[in-house]
């Protein structure tokens, strides 16, 4: 198994782009491949799978402002606000934060590596993922 840094180096060597975004409903991970060969696709899926199934959570502090910004953007969207309140009422959440994948400003700023490890263990399962 390669380390994540070696995978990232391979991505950049191939001029392949890799990023993620978080909304109140989902986290999306995506790669824009440099070419459409089976070898590149296989390597990209291997890299992405490894990053999803064995994350290091080594840059939590760096990512917090990015996730908070995405959360703020979602909260300006009427549809997302309605969706959050619908989930709250349907599932009798005590507040809308329980319905949101990304939490809120308070939960995002206070999250720790242990919290991330626990969340990953509970929710990052193949049955909760879709590959397109």
Backbone as CSV, one residue per row, in Angstrom:
resi,resn,N_x,N_y,N_z,CA_x,CA_y,CA_z,C_x,C_y,C_z
1,UNK,0.846,-1.192,0.000,0.000,0.000,0.000,0.885,1.247,0.000
2,UNK,0.569,2.160,-0.861,1.328,3.407,-0.932,0.793,4.400,0.078
3,UNK,1.647,5.337,0.458,1.164,6.394,1.341,0.354,7.383,0.519
4,UNK,-0.469,8.156,1.198,-1.303,9.132,0.499,-0.436,10.121,-0.274
5,UNK,0.704,10.529,0.296,1.566,11.489,-0.397,2.063,10.942,-1.725
6,UNK,2.378,9.658,-1.775,2.807,9.069,-3.045,1.659,9.075,-4.049
7,UNK,0.443,8.799,-3.593,-0.709,8.845,-4.493,-0.922,10.264,-5.017
8,UNK,-0.839,11.235,-4.136,-1.023,12.618,-4.551,0.035,13.013,-5.572
9,UNK,1.277,12.583,-5.347,2.342,12.858,-6.310,2.014,12.231,-7.664
10,UNK,1.477,11.011,-7.651,1.103,10.357,-8.911,0.002,11.133,-9.624
11,UNK,-0.958,11.637,-8.856,-2.050,12.413,-9.448,-1.482,13.627,-10.177
12,UNK,-0.592,14.361,-9.511,-0.051,15.574,-10.118,0.853,15.265,-11.314
13,UNK,1.583,14.151,-11.256,2.424,13.763,-12.394,1.581,13.524,-13.636
14,UNK,0.399,12.975,-13.434,-0.480,12.660,-14.562,-1.338,13.860,-14.971
15,UNK,-1.150,14.985,-14.298,-1.959,16.183,-14.562,-3.450,15.886,-14.372
16,UNK,-3.732,15.121,-13.336,-5.093,14.783,-12.961,-5.485,15.642,-11.778
17,UNK,-6.719,16.115,-11.774,-7.202,16.996,-10.722,-8.075,16.207,-9.754
18,UNK,-7.901,16.432,-8.457,-8.660,15.741,-7.424,-9.124,16.777,-6.409
19,UNK,-10.421,16.730,-6.040,-10.932,17.682,-5.069,-12.177,17.108,-4.405
20,UNK,-12.742,17.855,-3.474,-13.964,17.442,-2.784,-14.778,18.673,-2.426
21,UNK,-16.060,18.449,-2.174,-16.914,19.517,-1.662,-17.950,18.888,-0.740
22,UNK,-18.401,19.686,0.212,-19.367,19.213,1.193,-20.586,20.120,1.166
23,UNK,-21.748,19.502,1.143,-22.993,20.256,1.274,-23.748,19.678,2.461
24,UNK,-24.924,20.194,2.708,-25.691,19.681,3.842,-26.166,18.256,3.603
25,UNK,-26.196,17.815,2.351,-26.718,16.498,2.030,-25.667,15.462,1.661
26,UNK,-24.501,15.912,1.247,-23.519,14.942,0.754,-22.122,15.535,0.702
27,UNK,-21.164,14.643,0.651,-19.787,15.029,0.369,-19.434,14.395,-0.964
28,UNK,-18.904,15.195,-1.864,-18.552,14.704,-3.198,-17.037,14.735,-3.339
29,UNK,-16.499,13.660,-3.824,-15.076,13.573,-4.148,-15.008,13.362,-5.651
30,UNK,-14.150,14.101,-6.306,-14.093,13.939,-7.743,-12.680,14.079,-8.273
31,UNK,-12.487,13.467,-9.431,-11.206,13.534,-10.126,-11.482,13.856,-11.584
32,UNK,-10.704,14.743,-12.135,-10.749,15.065,-13.550,-9.496,14.437,-14.143
33,UNK,-9.670,13.391,-14.930,-8.535,12.602,-15.410,-7.861,13.230,-16.629
34,UNK,-6.560,13.048,-16.686,-5.759,13.614,-17.774,-6.053,12.928,-19.113
35,UNK,-6.429,11.661,-19.066,-6.787,10.946,-20.294,-7.832,9.897,-19.958
36,UNK,-8.373,9.256,-20.981,-9.464,8.310,-20.741,-9.040,6.853,-20.909
37,UNK,-7.770,6.575,-20.676,-7.305,5.193,-20.793,-7.785,4.364,-19.605
38,UNK,-7.943,3.079,-19.814,-8.349,2.161,-18.746,-7.320,2.192,-17.619
39,UNK,-6.038,2.282,-17.968,-4.981,2.313,-16.944,-5.135,3.545,-16.040
40,UNK,-5.376,4.713,-16.618,-5.544,5.931,-15.822,-6.801,5.831,-14.961
41,UNK,-7.895,5.334,-15.528,-9.134,5.181,-14.768,-8.936,4.208,-13.601
42,UNK,-8.281,3.088,-13.857,-8.021,2.103,-12.804,-7.179,2.702,-11.692
43,UNK,-6.123,3.418,-12.050,-5.269,4.057,-11.046,-6.048,5.122,-10.265
44,UNK,-6.863,5.899,-10.957,-7.640,6.950,-10.299,-8.633,6.349,-9.302
45,UNK,-9.315,5.284,-9.697,-10.256,4.627,-8.786,-9.524,4.011,-7.593
46,UNK,-8.341,3.479,-7.834,-7.534,2.917,-6.745,-7.136,4.011,-5.759
47,UNK,-6.693,5.141,-6.276,-6.275,6.273,-5.436,-7.474,6.794,-4.644
48,UNK,-8.595,7.023,-5.335,-9.774,7.566,-4.666,-10.301,6.598,-3.614
49,UNK,-10.340,5.319,-3.929,-10.796,4.313,-2.959,-9.918,4.310,-1.720
50,UNK,-8.618,4.367,-1.923,-7.698,4.364,-0.785,-7.915,5.598,0.091
51,UNK,-8.120,6.743,-0.555,-8.328,7.977,0.208,-9.654,7.934,0.978
52,UNK,-10.674,7.312,0.398,-11.972,7.232,1.069,-11.996,6.201,2.188
53,UNK,-11.358,5.067,1.952,-11.434,3.973,2.918,-10.373,4.047,4.012
54,UNK,-9.261,4.738,3.750,-8.190,4.846,4.747,-7.685,6.288,4.857
55,UNK,-8.571,7.202,5.246,-8.146,8.612,5.341,-7.204,8.836,6.521
56,UNK,-6.382,9.860,6.408,-5.466,10.194,7.504,-5.985,11.345,8.353
57,UNK,-6.880,12.145,7.814,-7.396,13.334,8.510,-6.242,14.164,9.065
58,UNK,-5.255,14.380,8.236,-4.050,15.086,8.678,-4.152,16.602,8.534
59,UNK,-5.170,17.094,7.828,-5.272,18.536,7.585,-6.623,19.088,8.032
60,UNK,-7.117,18.613,9.169,-8.438,19.025,9.655,-8.513,20.539,9.841
61,UNK,-7.515,21.129,10.489,-7.560,22.575,10.755,-7.567,23.382,9.461
62,UNK,-6.847,22.915,8.462,-6.796,23.605,7.174,-8.148,23.524,6.455
63,UNK,-8.864,22.423,6.629,-10.123,22.206,5.922,-11.329,22.860,6.599
64,UNK,-11.242,23.127,7.898,-12.393,23.686,8.616,-12.953,24.957,7.974
65,UNK,-12.130,25.957,7.639,-12.691,27.172,7.021,-13.354,26.889,5.673
66,UNK,-12.856,25.912,4.942,-13.438,25.562,3.642,-14.826,24.966,3.843
67,UNK,-14.948,24.035,4.789,-16.245,23.408,5.071,-17.214,24.437,5.635
68,UNK,-16.729,25.329,6.499,-17.596,26.377,7.048,-18.121,27.282,5.933
69,UNK,-17.278,27.598,4.976,-17.698,28.425,3.850,-18.773,27.717,3.028
70,UNK,-18.591,26.415,2.796,-19.584,25.648,2.049,-20.901,25.580,2.830
71,UNK,-20.812,25.427,4.142,-22.014,25.407,4.989,-22.755,26.742,4.875
72,UNK,-22.016,27.850,4.987,-22.643,29.172,4.900,-23.334,29.357,3.551
73,UNK,-22.699,28.888,2.490,-23.283,29.000,1.150,-24.591,28.211,1.079
74,UNK,-24.615,27.009,1.650,-25.835,26.200,1.654,-26.951,26.866,2.438
75,UNK,-26.598,27.546,3.520,-27.625,28.147,4.362,-28.240,29.388,3.730
76,UNK,-27.664,29.851,2.638,-28.248,30.972,1.895,-29.227,30.478,0.829
77,UNK,-29.273,29.166,0.641,-30.092,28.564,-0.394,-31.443,28.163,0.210
78,UNK,-32.532,28.713,-0.317,-33.867,28.424,0.226,-34.199,26.936,0.183
79,UNK,-33.822,26.258,-0.886,-34.124,24.831,-0.987,-33.413,24.053,0.124
80,UNK,-32.137,24.354,0.363,-31.401,23.650,1.410,-31.976,23.923,2.794
81,UNK,-32.394,25.156,3.035,-33.038,25.475,4.315,-34.333,24.680,4.485
82,UNK,-35.129,24.619,3.424,-36.374,23.866,3.476,-36.087,22.377,3.711
83,UNK,-35.106,21.848,3.022,-34.722,20.438,3.156,-34.302,20.132,4.595
84,UNK,-33.480,20.996,5.181,-33.034,20.811,6.562,-34.238,20.768,7.515
85,UNK,-35.169,21.681,7.341,-36.339,21.728,8.221,-37.279,20.543,7.980
86,UNK,-37.371,20.095,6.746,-38.162,18.909,6.438,-37.591,17.688,7.157
87,UNK,-36.274,17.506,7.081,-35.641,16.381,7.779,-35.848,16.481,9.291
88,UNK,-35.725,17.684,9.801,-35.920,17.886,11.241,-37.307,17.418,11.656
89,UNK,-38.325,17.797,10.877,-39.697,17.424,11.210,-39.984,15.945,10.951
90,UNK,-39.504,15.420,9.844,-39.744,14.008,9.525,-39.124,13.068,10.546
91,UNK,-37.888,13.361,10.922,-37.148,12.441,11.793,-37.074,12.926,13.239
92,UNK,-37.812,13.982,13.530,-37.915,14.526,14.885,-36.547,14.823,15.508
93,UNK,-35.674,15.431,14.688,-34.390,15.880,15.206,-34.621,17.022,16.181
94,UNK,-33.752,17.147,17.170,-33.904,18.237,18.130,-33.578,19.583,17.486
95,UNK,-32.725,19.578,16.490,-32.471,20.795,15.718,-32.008,20.391,14.328
96,UNK,-31.923,21.353,13.426,-31.601,21.027,12.037,-30.170,20.552,11.871
97,UNK,-29.275,20.833,12.826,-27.885,20.403,12.698,-27.755,18.892,12.627
98,UNK,-28.666,18.168,13.260,-28.611,16.715,13.213,-28.900,16.198,11.808
99,UNK,-29.604,16.979,11.010,-29.959,16.560,9.662,-28.870,16.884,8.656
100,UNK,-27.945,17.727,9.028,-26.916,18.191,8.094,-25.653,17.355,8.190
101,UNK,-25.171,16.934,7.050,-23.923,16.170,7.000,-22.750,16.974,7.528
102,UNK,-22.715,18.263,7.227,-21.542,19.060,7.581,-21.657,19.738,8.937
103,UNK,-22.786,19.600,9.628,-22.923,20.240,10.927,-23.220,21.718,10.788
104,UNK,-22.674,22.513,11.705,-22.845,23.958,11.653,-21.524,24.617,12.038
105,UNK,-21.499,25.942,12.117,-20.242,26.625,12.434,-19.620,26.108,13.734
106,UNK,-20.450,25.912,14.739,-19.937,25.458,16.043,-19.353,24.047,15.971
107,UNK,-20.097,23.123,15.348,-19.596,21.742,15.285,-18.382,21.623,14.372
108,UNK,-18.371,22.393,13.309,-17.221,22.348,12.394,-15.971,22.873,13.103
109,UNK,-16.098,23.978,13.813,-14.912,24.559,14.455,-14.397,23.714,15.614
110,UNK,-15.256,22.902,16.211,-14.810,22.120,17.377,-14.458,20.664,17.059
111,UNK,-14.624,20.237,15.831,-14.396,18.825,15.497,-12.925,18.440,15.655
112,UNK,-12.696,17.221,16.107,-11.338,16.707,16.326,-11.073,15.511,15.419
113,UNK,-9.834,15.081,15.402,-9.467,13.888,14.624,-10.250,12.677,15.122
114,UNK,-10.405,12.533,16.432,-11.180,11.407,16.979,-12.626,11.453,16.496
115,UNK,-13.213,12.660,16.451,-14.572,12.805,15.935,-14.637,12.353,14.475
116,UNK,-13.657,12.781,13.691,-13.618,12.416,12.276,-13.464,10.905,12.106
117,UNK,-12.576,10.309,12.893,-12.386,8.856,12.823,-13.691,8.128,13.137
118,UNK,-14.405,8.582,14.168,-15.666,7.966,14.577,-16.724,8.135,13.472
119,UNK,-16.837,9.337,12.927,-17.802,9.590,11.855,-17.489,8.712,10.644
120,UNK,-16.220,8.659,10.288,-15.805,7.844,9.143,-16.170,6.384,9.364
121,UNK,-15.876,5.885,10.541,-16.168,4.484,10.869,-17.666,4.180,10.778
122,UNK,-18.493,5.131,11.187,-19.943,4.911,11.190,-20.607,5.076,9.824
123,UNK,-20.097,5.992,8.993,-20.840,6.356,7.796,-20.136,6.110,6.466
124,UNK,-18.830,6.001,6.447,-18.137,5.815,5.172,-18.062,4.329,4.857
125,UNK,-19.178,3.815,4.364,-19.319,2.400,4.025,-19.724,2.324,2.571
126,UNK,-19.340,1.281,1.886,-19.734,1.160,0.479,-21.234,1.340,0.242
127,UNK,-22.063,0.905,1.182,-23.509,1.034,1.003,-23.974,2.495,1.044
128,UNK,-23.148,3.401,1.539,-23.491,4.823,1.571,-22.819,5.608,0.454
129,UNK,-22.166,4.921,-0.475,-21.396,5.605,-1.520,-21.927,5.281,-2.910
130,UNK,-21.742,6.221,-3.799,-22.079,6.032,-5.200,-20.875,6.454,-6.027
131,UNK,-20.534,5.660,-7.026,-19.431,6.009,-7.929,-20.014,6.266,-9.312
132,UNK,-19.636,7.410,-9.878,-20.102,7.742,-11.231,-18.913,8.091,-12.084
